[in-house]
Amino acid sequence: MTIYNFSAGPAVLPREVLQQAREELLDWHGSGMSVMEMSHRGKEFTGIAAAAEADLRELMGIPPSYKVLFLQGGAHLQFAMVPLNLLRGKPSADYVNTGEWSKKAIGEARKFGGVNVVATGADRNFSYAPAFETWQCDKGAAYLHYTPNETIGGVEFNWVPETGAVPLVADMSSNILSRRIEVSKYGLIYAGAQKNIGPAGLTVVIVREDLLGQVLPGTPTMLDYKIHADNGSMYNTPPTYGIYIAGLVFQWLKRNGGVAQAERTNIAKARLLYDAIDASNGFYNCPVAKSDRSRMNVSFTLKNPALDEGFLRQAEARGLLQLKGHRSVGGMRASIYNAMPLAGVQALVGFINEFARQRG
Ligand SMILES: *Cc1c(COP(=O)(O)O)cnc(C)c1O
């Protein structure tokens, strides 16, 4: 039986990548050792890291005026590093609140400066992306932070806010590399790797160079982007194996048509699933506004929650795993990141149609 893993994160990785990692596990390219055992300063590993960065730059079209950093601490540490580095003497930053991850970013930023919540989806239980016209932005804000894809609620922005001279900061943990973006519209992009990039433990930061070097007094060395930028992400020992696997994922994406092709496939996958939910005559429901439905995290409920357990049990028996929604929202969630093949979504759609026929 083929297993399809719909986990929100850590999440499915491309099978080919795992196979390649297995081939290379004990002896990387004749070096006689595993990547895990290599010095991060040796020529083998510095080559692996440089290739990973070059491939990411190519995939995303990252301009030379941006630094790419391979850090640790997950998106959670970025919730602190962003204000520590980007407040730059200004009293406050703007934040958009579209759900659980926005709230966490806001809570952490409040420890370091003023936070203006310029828009919120709270009035409709975080089921939509508030229209830009309604945002109460501050022209003097140090930056504007938003969460382009709320992994838990399944709300995704299909547009990019135009913040003018105010640097735009985006937590792309769950949709980086899933769609084409114009990096130059952002001051800083960050993403924990464990959804669309590689194993947990690696965090990718893409930051415009001119924003570096003005940290809040007392900022620990390890939380200063400039230290990492000046040292090629090797100020201390980086998460070497995570960088290696991320590099294999980037190569896999390049072999398969890059981000443009990934985006086309992601649109097709999401449409298939949402169409099945919408065509179920209310047996299933997606609470998210149609224009703001995530291509990566498809959340839905069953009209009769008493059937939830049976749904999950039968799905598991079919090899369709990790469909339980986040504990804060309940229901179901299917995470269909880049590495989830179309066949996995087709199998899921087949199952949800059949379950609705049986129990509807
Ligand atoms: C998963 C996730 C996080 C948390 O990531 P950690 O690596 O666990 O800190 C933050 N933001 C978003 C949008 C996420 O999807």
The ligand as a Gaussian input file, in Angstrom:
#p B3LYP/6-31G(d) Opt

LIG

0 1
 C        5.155000      25.775000      11.331000
 C        5.069000      27.247000      11.338000
 C        5.697000      28.015000      12.326000
 C        6.473000      27.400000      13.468000
 O        7.667000      26.904000      13.012000
 P        8.797000      26.353000      14.041000
 O        9.862000      25.944000      13.093000
 O        8.180000      25.226000      14.803000
 O        9.190000      27.474000      14.921000
 C        5.589000      29.383000      12.237000
 N        4.918000      29.980000      11.241000
 C        4.295000      29.278000      10.280000
 C        3.549000      29.991000       9.188000
 C        4.353000      27.893000      10.301000
 O        3.735000      27.182000       9.338000

